[in-house]
Amino acid sequence: MTTEGEQALRTELDHLRTEVRPSVTQAIAEARKHGDLKENAEYHAAKEKQSLVERRIVDIERQLATSQVIDIHQIKPNGKVMFGATVELIAEDDSIRVYRIVGENEADPLKGLISMEAPLAKALIGQTANSIIELDTAEGITSYKIKSIQYL
């Protein structure tokens, strides 16, 4: 994962531990005061939220413990697409698309962040500017030309 991805996870983990977890614990305590827990919808909702929060905390801790963090600023650019690179592509319809190749847990295609395991990223890695790549999609073969590669 990138250093930015690691920082985002650490920020989320801190927020969950210091703000969300205590507020859920408080909501459970308040709901208990309302009596019979079998028919207490507030209590059950709070317990469900607590379960989701605890699962997310464990998931983030696992990701941080097992992920390799790569500071892309320490990698010397070599003119080829690699992990952490931002790639500007020209699609067949002449539209411009920009993607950054990141770790699997950081991927968010709607924000232009694609996992290095994604078919597009796999096709891009190792390529240079002005290269043409072809990607086999559900709609057929799609071609892209690499307009530029940036190492931000």
Summary of the structure (lengths in Angstrom):
residues: 152
radius of gyration: 21.8
end to end distance: 14.5
largest distance: 68.8
contacts: 413
relative contact order: 0.15
helix: 47%
strand: 25%
